Amino acid sequence: MIQLPDFQHENDARTRGFLCIAGVDEVGRGPLAGPVTAAAVCLHPDRIPAGLNDSKKLTAARREALAAEILAAADVCIGHASVEEIDSLNILWASHLAMRRAVAGLAQMADCVLVDGHIKVRDLACHCVPLVKGDARSLSIAAASIVAKVARDRIMSDLAGQHPGYGWERNAGYGTAQHQAGLRDLGITPHHRRSFKTIHNML
């Protein structure tokens, strides 16, 4: 049976007394280049866009359309951690930094965060519930996964215009064959993560 995200975890949090429940997800832990991007989304129960799902299960066009609907209907904030912060902190803690920034930027302060994965967001100032495969289980996390993916893809597409030859507009900075060929032919850019093994070995 195909599992679709629902609002059960959000409803459970409300029955426990939480008032502002935000779904949080990040994208960009694996790429060799670019920031890690997180989104926090607090959905209004009566204005949930139809068709929310794990961003990886949606086409790029569907993600773009849903991201616009989410931004229009929900309280949303996007946070980033830079390449420099990734290299300084490590990718896990940098992703937590991006998630904290996203939560902190919501218009209403969240008192409960549902986060994709098995680890609570480090140093978060409110209650946090990690959900493994959360983007396929929680509508709020699914919404966050969509917004984060669309935002980061746009950043990488913009960077591709500044640094052509790596295919970032298609691979979003992941270590594809085209990206690897660009590294061999063109070298390392300021947007490459020097702490990652592939880039570190080239240096």
C-alpha positions in Angstrom: 0.0 0.0 0.0 1.3 3.4 -0.9 1.9 5.6 2.1 1.0 9.3 1.8 1.7 11.9 4.4 -1.1 12.9 6.7 -1.8 15.4 9.5 -1.8 12.8 12.4 1.4 13.9 14.0 0.4 17.5 13.9 -3.0 16.7 15.4 -1.3 14.6 18.1 0.9 17.5 19.0 -2.2 19.8 19.3 -3.9 17.4 21.6 -0.8 17.6 23.8 -1.3 21.3 24.1 1.1 22.6 21.4 -0.2 25.6 19.5 2.3 26.2 16.6 3.6 23.0 15.0 6.2 23.4 12.3 7.5 20.7 9.9 11.2 21.0 9.1 13.4 19.4 6.5 16.7 20.1 4.8 18.1 19.4 1.4 21.7 19.5 0.2 23.7 17.3 2.7 25.2 15.2 0.0 26.3 17.6 -2.8 29.9 18.6 -3.4 29.0 22.3 -3.8 26.5 24.9 -2.6 24.8 25.6 0.7 22.6 23.3 2.7 19.1 24.6 2.8 16.3 24.0 5.3 12.6 25.1 5.4 10.2 25.3 8.3 6.5 25.2 7.5 3.6 25.8 9.8 0.5 24.6 7.9 -3.0 26.0 8.7 -5.3 23.0 9.1 -8.0 24.5 6.8 -5.6 25.6 4.1 -3.4 22.6 3.3 -2.5 22.4 -0.4 -3.6 19.2 -2.1 -1.0 16.8 -3.3 1.7 17.3 -0.7 4.3 14.5 -0.7 8.0 13.8 -0.2 9.7 16.2 -2.6 11.7 13.3 -4.1 8.5 11.7 -5.3 7.3 14.8 -7.3 8.4 16.2 -10.6 10.2 19.5 -10.7 7.2 21.2 -12.2 4.9 19.9 -9.5 7.4 20.9 -6.8 7.5 24.5 -8.2 3.7 24.7 -8.3 3.2 23.3 -4.8 6.0 25.5 -3.3 4.1 28.6 -4.6 0.9 27.2 -3.0 2.6 26.5 0.3 4.1 30.0 0.4 0.7 31.5 -0.2 -1.2 29.4 2.4 1.3 28.7 5.3 3.8 30.3 7.6 7.1 29.5 5.9 10.8 30.4 6.4 13.9 29.2 4.6 17.3 29.0 6.2 20.7 28.2 4.8 24.2 27.3 6.0 27.0 28.4 3.7 29.8 26.4 2.3 32.1 28.1 4.8 29.9 27.0 7.7 29.7 23.5 6.3 33.5 23.3 6.1 33.8 24.8 9.6 31.1 22.8 11.5 30.7 19.6 9.4 27.7 18.9 7.2 25.4 17.5 10.0 25.8 20.5 12.4 25.6 22.9 9.5 22.3 21.3 8.4 21.0 21.8 12.0 22.1 25.4 11.9 20.1 25.9 8.7 17.1 24.3 10.3 17.4 26.5 13.4 17.5 29.5 11.2 14.4 28.4 9.4 12.5 27.8 12.6 13.6 31.1 14.1 12.4 33.0 11.0 8.7 31.9 11.2 6.2 34.7 11.8 4.8 32.8 14.8 7.2 31.2 17.2 6.9 27.4 16.9 6.5 25.5 20.2 6.8 22.1 18.5 8.9 21.0 15.6 8.5 17.8 13.6 11.8 17.1 11.8 12.6 14.5 9.1 15.1 11.9 10.4 16.1 10.2 13.6 17.9 13.1 15.3 16.4 16.1 17.2 17.6 19.5 15.9 20.6 20.4 17.9 20.1 23.4 20.3 16.5 24.1 19.2 14.7 26.2 21.8 11.4 24.3 21.6 10.0 20.7 21.7 11.3 18.6 18.8 10.0 15.3 17.4 12.2 13.4 14.9 10.3 11.3 12.4 12.2 8.7 10.3 10.9 9.1 6.7 9.0 12.1 8.0 8.6 13.7 4.6 6.5 10.6 3.6 4.5 10.7 6.9 3.8 14.3 7.9 2.2 16.9 5.7 4.1 19.7 7.4 7.5 17.9 6.8 6.5 17.1 3.2 5.7 20.8 2.7 9.1 21.8 4.1 10.9 19.3 1.9 9.2 20.8 -1.2 10.0 24.4 -0.3 13.6 23.6 0.7 14.2 21.6 -2.5 12.8 24.3 -4.8 14.8 27.0 -3.0 18.1 25.2 -3.2 17.6 24.2 -6.8 17.1 27.8 -7.7 20.3 28.8 -5.9 22.3 26.1 -7.7 20.7 27.1 -11.1 21.8 30.7 -10.4 25.3 29.5 -9.5 25.4 27.5 -12.7 25.1 30.7 -14.6 28.2 32.1 -12.8 30.1 28.8 -13.1 29.1 27.0 -16.3 30.5 23.5 -17.1 29.6 21.7 -13.8 25.9 21.1 -14.7 24.7 22.5 -11.4 21.4 23.5 -13.1 20.7 19.8 -13.5 22.7 18.0 -10.8 22.3 20.6 -8.0 25.9 20.1 -7.0 25.8 16.4 -6.5 28.8 14.4 -7.7 27.5 13.3 -11.1 29.7 12.4 -14.0 29.2 15.8 -15.5 30.1 17.5 -12.2 33.2 15.3 -11.8 34.3 16.1 -15.4 33.8 19.8 -14.7 36.1 19.5 -11.6 38.7 17.8 -13.7 38.5 20.3 -16.6 37.8 23.6 -14.8 39.0 23.0 -11.2 37.4 23.9 -7.9 35.2 27.0 -7.4 34.6 29.0 -4.2 31.3 27.2 -3.9 32.8 23.7 -3.5 32.9 22.1 -0.1 36.6 21.7 0.8 35.9 19.4 3.7 34.3 16.8 1.5 36.6 14.0 0.5 36.3 14.4 -3.3 37.2 18.1 -3.1 39.7 17.7 -0.3 41.7 15.1 -2.3 41.8 17.4 -5.3 43.4 20.0 -3.1 
